[in-house]
Amino acid sequence: MDLNKHSSVVPSFIREAIAEDLKNGRFNYVRTRLPPEPNGYLHIGHCKAFLIDYFAAKENDGELILRFDDTNPSKEGTEYVEAIQADAAWLGIKWARVTFASDYFDLLYEWAVRLVKMGLAYVDDQTQEEMSASRGTLPKGTKWSDTESALKPGVDSPYRNRSVEENLDLLGRMKDGEFAEGSRVLRAKIDMAHPNLLLRDPVMYRIINTSHHRTGNKWHIYPMYDWSHGQNDSMEGITHSLCSNEYIIHRPLYEWFLEKLGAFPSRQIEFSRLNLTYTMMSKRKLRKLVEEGVVRGWDDPRLTTLRGLRRRGVPPAALVEFISSLGETNNDSWVEMAKLEAVIRNELNRTAPRRMAVLHPLKLVIDNYPDDESEELEAVNNPENPDAGTRMVNFSKVLYIEQDDFREVPPPKYYRLFPGNEVRLRYAYILKCTHVVKDDGGNVVEVHCTYDPATRGGNTPDGRKIKSTIHWVSARHAVPSEVRMYDRLFTVERPDDGELEAIVNPDSLTILDPAYVEASVDGFKPGETLQFERMGYFCTDPDSGEKPVFNLTVGLRDAWVKIEKKAGE
């Protein structure tokens, strides 16, 4: 996928800052990085950051590094490393090389020892609860800008003034596995009265006696994110560390470490994060949905993981276009899910081939059509793209139409099929309903019609006006299929704030089986998207076998507009 036209992804204030850094000689090259933690799958919230990092480097003939922050072996694994690489590549991102935080464990430890020798780090024996209490906490609802007035000074640890020799000895023994998990940590010695809680002697290393997916059992201490992240940027010569706004308060800590160590001074620049309504960003809650079987896996099309979006048939070009369309802001805000769906719809309208499918079938019999005869009719593949050409569709005496396209007693302004009315069959003929057949329960099971042979292709040589056109599938030639109709997984706009049991939509998946699709769908492979005319955009699912399976990607129009309007009345 060509991403060159989407350079508007990078906010102008970032672009201008990079240009100024190159002009004034602060840096003579541009290198950015993607720093995912390999403890889960990428979701749509990662897209914005990934694309900004990618384009910021690309626009300046720089390079992008994909660096995995593998500092917590109890939650990380190779499965996630491989999945993240595959998903980022599917999005269209290219990187110069892949690195890991664990590549720098030895050097990072050497830097920690340097800080200990400088009297700027010490081993603390307090429990996590004791450290938290002595550091202080913000009253609920306090903004970070108000921390200075809201916080009281912290209390020094009783171990804060250990000698350099004792700290070096304890740190070495921590590394060698002599102590139990939770018994000791290494902390930076900064300022326990600082208004920014993160600078109140933050933890640098904790003891974790767990095998690492790359280093095995070599290490018994692992760096905290705030210790490894900025230092790894420096070690790799990252010029611009681009991240979302929640890291603004972390920046002074990263800069303090780099200043004290005299290390390469990477520059951090923040931007607004992507918050999308009806979307869950919490990895913990997403994992719970998977483990409890609420969804079928990390690639369930109801999830906005990149794997889920891909399986649902969302093209990567639509995600890039969506990020580009968000505009420039440095303030976090919420984007309506309908906006993403509109971008997906526009992209697929341009690219998706058309086919006919009947999802709620009703049998239709053309009484004056020969019993054993069939014919092929020409149909357009994509009216938005003349180069897509045409296809031939089979027509015969018995068809399937949508149940909603017939009413025995039509409501006002209903122009589709009902007794005595005429409709146009798409690409085929004009037909007129004559009578119906009902079952013992009084339900219509067959609609009987006559057709006008002179109207092949929808022509009306006598000039009569037909107000409605419906789609259809030849019963003899139809491909029985399973169609999975997906709705929003959550009933509230901000599901991260709610309890899962109360906010999961029980109707988020409806399986239609059998649905009937025209025969030409046999050539579609899993992952390919098409439009079922008048119904929506669908993607062929990997579960397809003898019977094709299709996932709803997005409807032809936003159905939630009516639902939300009705709820507000």
Phi, psi and omega in degrees: 000134180275114181262003188300326184285356185254032181294346179291357176301322184282121178300147184298326182291332175285315179301317181292321179295319178295316179300319179293320179297322179287323182291317184273002175085007177301320173223151176246014175203171178235126176221123178244177182211152169255120186248058182290150174267123185280060180233017180180187182258150179294142174236179187298335178297336178280340188301315184299311181298317182297316183288324177296314178300317183296309184288328178300321177285315185299319182296338184247023181054033179262200181222155180245135177249133173264107184241121180274127179274077185264067184253003179229088188296342182287344185237000189245160180192165181298328179307314182287325177302311182294320181294318181296318178298316181295318182290320179294322178294320177299325179292341178108006183277139176237142181231158182285323180195163177253129177229173180225148173304326181293341175298337188248013182302318181295312181293323180296321177295319178300320179294324177295318178299321177301315180295322177298314181295333178277000182075023184248013176205149183210157177272131182243132180263002181292156174285166178299321180294319180293319179295319180297318180293321182285335179284327182098156179229154178277138172302145183303133178090357181286134176279151181298332179291343182255013186297325185298322180276337185270337187261142169266156178302145177284177181247129180300143173293145176294348181256008188293333185254027173301154181287159178301319182297316180294319179297318179296319179296313182293320180297317178298320179288328173299314181297325183276359175087026182280343188242156180284155176301138178084355184277332181209155173220163170256129180240147171284143179260100185242277186197107182285358176252006185295139180295338176268113183306328184292343178263006176273077178049066183292151177287134177257317179229144170232158181274125174224111181269063181228140179294139181265146184293346179238323184260001178063230183256020182296322187248143174243357172236144181227141185288146170287157182304316183293340176273318185280323191302301182294324180291322177296321175302315180295316182298329181267002180067034176291123181278319185229111179268099186263125186209169184279169192299336182294348179266004177302316182289344178276339187303316179301327179290314178301317182292325178297312179303311184295322179295313182294328182272349183065033185268169179304125189270081175303148180255126178265133176229133184255155177219166181290142179278163178270116173246119184243130182297152179061022183235135180261129180254346183290117178298323181297315181287326176298318179296323178296320178301320181288311185294329181269003175076016176294325173238167188276353181157182181293342179257017176300130183298349177279345179271151175261031163292156178298328178293320178293317179297321180294316180292333178283345178101013178285121180286144180300329179299327179291322178294319179295317179296322179298312179298320180296330186276355187287342181082177185256121175207147176254008179251134179296135179211171182256136178252135181290137176304326181301331180290317176298315181298323179295320179294317177299315181299317180295319180294315182288329176300326181281327191248335189280129174292153182263145172215163177255138179214144177245115187269328176238083194288142171228129184287134178233129181244128178264102191295328183263014175264137182305140186300314188259006184267151171213164180211168178248136180240144182278133180230147181279135180283321178201107182296342178278347184221094181303332180291346179288344174075203183229172176220168177251134178241144182279143178228140180207185186294321184252126182237167166248137171233168178287140178303324181289348180271007176224138171222126177293320174241101188286142172285171179303142178061028175266117187250003180277208192279131170203162185308125179091350183262155178251143172225163176260129171277127185303129180069359190240248188232169169270135178227161184232131180285131180251319180194175181230162173242134181242156175273184183297338179271003180084011180272138178290122180245343177217139173248129181251138184220171166238153180241160179254107183300338182283355185253023179307137182077009179087008180292151175229081185299333180271000176079008181291148185266127177247122188274348185219144174238131180238158179262171190197169173216136177293124184298322182293329186253356186294149175260111176298132187220161171256129180240126181256114181265116183257138173239178180298137184289333184241150182266355181240155184291328184236078187293340179297340183268355186245167175278133188304319185299332186266345189243355179284131180283115182292344181252028183287343178223125173235127181258125179254116184204115007268145163251161184236130185234147179299154191298334185292353178287349181301336182275358183275134181264159176307133181098345180275141187250146178213164174257125167276115189305132179072359185247318183149188179257137186225155181235138176290127185269150177299341177290352182300136176221238174298327176252123178295148176238132182236137176256136173291123176274303179198148179285171180288340176212166185282101181291337184286343178300313179292320182297312182291326178295318180294321180295330182277352181282000000 
